[in-house]
C-alpha cells in the first residue's frame, strides 16, 4: 500500500509541476522600458558572461570562447565609448549567442539577473537527481539539521526517498549553511511554490533536488556546482 500511495503522490506532483511549467514557460524576459530595442553584431564591443561546465560563471570578450553548451543564454555588457550603460542592479541583457555567431547579429532580451543565472545553469546537464515520475522506494533516514542563528539563505525542495536530495541536504548541513527543507510530496504548498518559481524562470521541475539560493534555482546535486553556487553565502 505504501508503494502505491508514494507512486501516486509522486505522479500527482510531477503532473502538477509539468502542467504549470508548460502553461507559463517563457516568462523570463522583462519589459525593458529603460533599454530601447537594439541589435548587436559580431563587430559590437561586448563582454560575454556565460556558465562553465563546472557551474561557475566566467566572462570573455571573444564570443568563440564561450563553450557550445552554454551559448543559448549569455549575458552581454557593452564596452568602449560607443556603448551606453544599458543595465542596472536588477536587469541584465542576454542573447542567444548561437544566433549571433550564425547570422552575424541578434537582438538582446532583458531579464532579471536571477533568471539569467538560473537559465544559464539549466543549460548544463542536471546533476545527480531523481525523476518525480515512476515508482520509488521507502523513505531514507535523515540526519538532524544543525541549528543556526542566521536566517536561511537556501530552500531545498526534495522528497523523502531521493538519495540525491539526501546528498544535497548532507552538503548543506556539513557546511553549516542555513537552509529550509521542504518535502514537495508531503507539503502541497511547497509543490505549488516550486512550480511557480520554475515556471517563472522557464525551467523544468520534473526532478529533485532543486535548490533555491536567494532566488536562483539549481537543479540536481553536484558538489562542484554547489561550491560555486554557495561560494559567497
C-alpha positions as CSV (number, residue, x, y, z in Angstrom):
1,X,0.0,0.0,0.0
2,X,2.9,2.4,0.8
3,X,4.4,2.0,-2.6
4,X,1.1,2.7,-4.3
5,X,0.5,5.8,-2.3
6,X,4.0,7.0,-2.8
7,X,3.9,6.4,-6.5
8,X,0.5,8.2,-6.7
9,X,1.8,11.2,-4.8
10,X,4.9,11.4,-7.0
11,X,2.8,11.2,-10.1
12,X,0.5,13.9,-8.9
13,X,3.3,16.3,-8.0
14,X,5.1,15.6,-11.3
15,X,1.9,16.2,-13.3
16,X,1.2,19.4,-11.4
17,X,4.7,20.8,-11.9
18,X,4.8,19.9,-15.6
19,X,1.4,21.4,-16.3
20,X,2.2,24.7,-14.6
21,X,5.6,24.9,-16.3
22,X,4.0,24.2,-19.7
23,X,1.4,26.9,-19.2
24,X,3.8,29.7,-18.2
25,X,7.1,28.8,-19.8
26,X,8.9,31.7,-21.5
27,X,8.1,34.4,-18.8
28,X,11.8,35.1,-18.3
29,X,12.0,38.3,-20.4
30,X,11.1,41.6,-18.7
31,X,9.8,44.8,-20.4
32,X,12.9,46.9,-20.9
33,X,11.4,50.3,-20.8
34,X,14.7,51.9,-19.9
35,X,16.6,49.8,-22.5
36,X,15.3,50.5,-26.0
37,X,15.4,47.6,-28.5
38,X,18.6,47.3,-30.5
39,X,20.7,44.8,-32.4
40,X,24.2,43.7,-31.6
41,X,26.5,42.3,-34.3
42,X,29.7,40.3,-34.3
43,X,31.5,43.6,-34.5
44,X,29.9,45.1,-31.4
45,X,32.3,45.7,-28.5
46,X,30.9,43.3,-25.9
47,X,31.8,41.3,-22.9
48,X,30.1,37.9,-22.7
49,X,29.2,36.3,-19.4
50,X,28.5,32.5,-19.5
51,X,28.3,29.5,-17.3
52,X,31.1,27.0,-17.4
53,X,30.6,23.2,-17.2
54,X,31.6,23.4,-13.5
55,X,28.7,25.8,-12.8
56,X,30.9,28.8,-12.3
57,X,30.4,32.0,-14.3
58,X,33.1,33.5,-16.5
59,X,33.5,36.5,-18.8
60,X,35.3,36.9,-22.1
61,X,35.4,39.4,-24.9
62,X,35.6,36.7,-27.5
63,X,32.3,35.0,-28.5
64,X,34.0,31.9,-29.9
65,X,35.5,31.1,-26.5
66,X,32.1,30.5,-24.9
67,X,31.5,26.7,-24.7
68,X,28.9,25.5,-27.2
69,X,26.7,24.0,-24.5
70,X,26.5,27.4,-22.8
71,X,25.7,29.6,-25.8
72,X,21.9,29.6,-25.7
73,X,21.8,32.1,-22.8
74,X,24.7,34.5,-22.5
75,X,24.8,37.9,-20.7
76,X,26.3,40.8,-22.6
77,X,27.7,44.1,-21.4
78,X,28.9,46.8,-23.7
79,X,32.4,48.1,-23.5
80,X,34.0,51.1,-25.2
81,X,33.0,54.7,-25.7
82,X,30.2,53.9,-28.2
83,X,28.3,51.6,-25.8
84,X,25.8,53.3,-23.5
85,X,25.2,51.9,-20.0
86,X,22.3,49.5,-20.5
87,X,21.9,47.7,-17.3
88,X,21.0,48.2,-13.6
89,X,21.3,46.1,-10.5
90,X,18.2,44.0,-11.2
91,X,18.0,43.6,-15.0
92,X,20.6,42.3,-17.5
93,X,20.8,42.0,-21.3
94,X,21.1,38.5,-22.7
95,X,21.4,37.0,-26.1
96,X,21.3,33.6,-27.9
97,X,25.0,33.6,-28.9
98,X,24.3,30.8,-31.4
99,X,22.2,33.2,-33.4
100,X,24.8,36.0,-33.3
101,X,27.6,33.6,-34.4
102,X,25.4,32.0,-37.2
103,X,23.8,35.2,-38.6
104,X,26.2,37.9,-37.5
105,X,23.7,39.8,-35.4
106,X,20.9,39.3,-32.9
107,X,18.6,41.3,-30.7
108,X,19.1,41.2,-26.9
109,X,16.4,40.5,-24.3
110,X,16.1,42.0,-20.9
111,X,15.6,39.7,-17.9
112,X,16.2,39.5,-14.1
113,X,19.7,38.7,-13.1
114,X,18.4,35.8,-11.1
115,X,16.5,34.5,-14.1
116,X,19.6,34.7,-16.3
117,X,21.7,32.8,-13.8
118,X,19.0,30.1,-13.3
119,X,18.5,29.7,-17.1
120,X,22.2,29.6,-17.7
121,X,22.7,26.8,-15.2
122,X,19.7,24.9,-16.6
123,X,21.6,24.6,-19.9
124,X,24.1,22.2,-18.2
125,X,23.3,18.5,-17.8
126,X,21.4,18.0,-14.5
127,X,23.4,16.9,-11.5
128,X,22.7,13.8,-9.5
129,X,18.9,13.8,-9.3
130,X,15.7,11.7,-9.0
131,X,12.8,11.9,-11.5
132,X,9.5,12.6,-9.9
133,X,7.7,10.2,-12.2
134,X,7.7,6.4,-11.7
135,X,7.9,4.1,-8.6
136,X,10.1,4.9,-5.7
137,X,11.5,3.1,-2.6
138,X,10.8,3.7,1.1
139,X,11.8,6.9,2.9
140,X,15.5,7.3,3.7
141,X,16.9,8.1,7.2
142,X,17.7,11.7,7.6
143,X,20.5,13.3,9.7
144,X,19.3,16.1,12.0
145,X,19.8,19.7,10.9
146,X,22.3,21.7,12.8
147,X,20.9,24.9,14.3
148,X,21.9,28.3,13.0
149,X,21.3,31.7,14.4
150,X,21.3,33.1,10.9
151,X,18.2,33.2,8.8
152,X,18.0,30.6,6.0
153,X,19.6,31.6,2.7
154,X,18.6,28.5,0.8
155,X,15.5,26.3,0.3
156,X,15.9,22.7,-0.5
157,X,13.0,21.2,-2.4
158,X,13.1,17.4,-2.0
159,X,11.4,14.1,-1.4
160,X,11.9,11.6,1.4
161,X,13.1,8.8,-0.9
162,X,15.5,10.7,-3.1
163,X,19.2,9.8,-2.4
164,X,20.4,12.9,-4.4
165,X,18.2,15.0,-2.1
166,X,19.9,13.4,0.9
167,X,23.3,14.2,-0.6
168,X,22.3,17.8,-1.1
169,X,21.0,18.0,2.4
170,X,24.1,16.5,3.8
171,X,26.2,19.1,2.0
172,X,24.2,22.0,3.5
173,X,24.3,20.5,7.0
174,X,28.1,19.7,6.8
175,X,28.9,23.2,5.5
176,X,26.8,24.9,8.2
177,X,24.7,26.7,5.5
178,X,21.4,27.9,7.0
179,X,18.6,26.4,5.0
180,X,15.0,25.3,5.0
181,X,14.0,21.8,3.7
182,X,10.6,21.3,2.0
183,X,9.2,17.9,1.0
184,X,7.1,18.6,-2.1
185,X,5.2,15.3,-1.7
186,X,4.1,15.9,1.9
187,X,3.6,19.7,1.5
188,X,1.3,20.7,-1.3
189,X,2.0,24.4,-0.7
190,X,5.8,23.7,-1.2
191,X,4.9,21.9,-4.5
192,X,2.9,24.9,-5.7
193,X,5.7,27.3,-4.6
194,X,8.3,25.3,-6.6
195,X,6.1,25.1,-9.6
196,X,5.6,28.9,-9.6
197,X,9.3,29.5,-9.4
198,X,10.2,27.0,-12.1
199,X,7.6,28.3,-14.5
200,X,8.6,31.9,-13.8
201,X,12.2,31.0,-14.8
202,X,11.2,28.8,-17.7
203,X,12.9,25.6,-16.4
204,X,11.6,22.1,-15.8
205,X,10.8,20.9,-12.3
206,X,10.3,17.2,-13.1
207,X,13.1,16.1,-10.7
208,X,14.6,16.7,-7.3
209,X,16.5,18.1,-5.6
210,X,16.1,21.7,-6.6
211,X,17.9,24.3,-4.5
212,X,16.8,27.9,-4.3
213,X,19.6,30.3,-3.2
214,X,18.4,33.9,-3.0
215,X,16.1,33.5,-5.9
216,X,18.4,31.4,-8.1
217,X,17.5,27.8,-8.8
218,X,19.9,24.9,-9.2
219,X,18.6,21.5,-10.4
220,X,20.2,18.4,-9.1
221,X,23.2,17.8,-6.8
222,X,26.7,18.4,-8.0
223,X,29.3,19.2,-5.3
224,X,31.4,21.4,-7.7
225,X,28.3,23.4,-8.8
226,X,27.1,23.7,-5.2
227,X,30.5,25.1,-4.2
228,X,30.2,27.8,-6.9
229,X,26.6,28.4,-6.2
230,X,27.2,29.0,-2.5
231,X,30.7,30.4,-2.6
232,X,29.6,33.8,-1.2
233,X,26.7,32.8,1.0
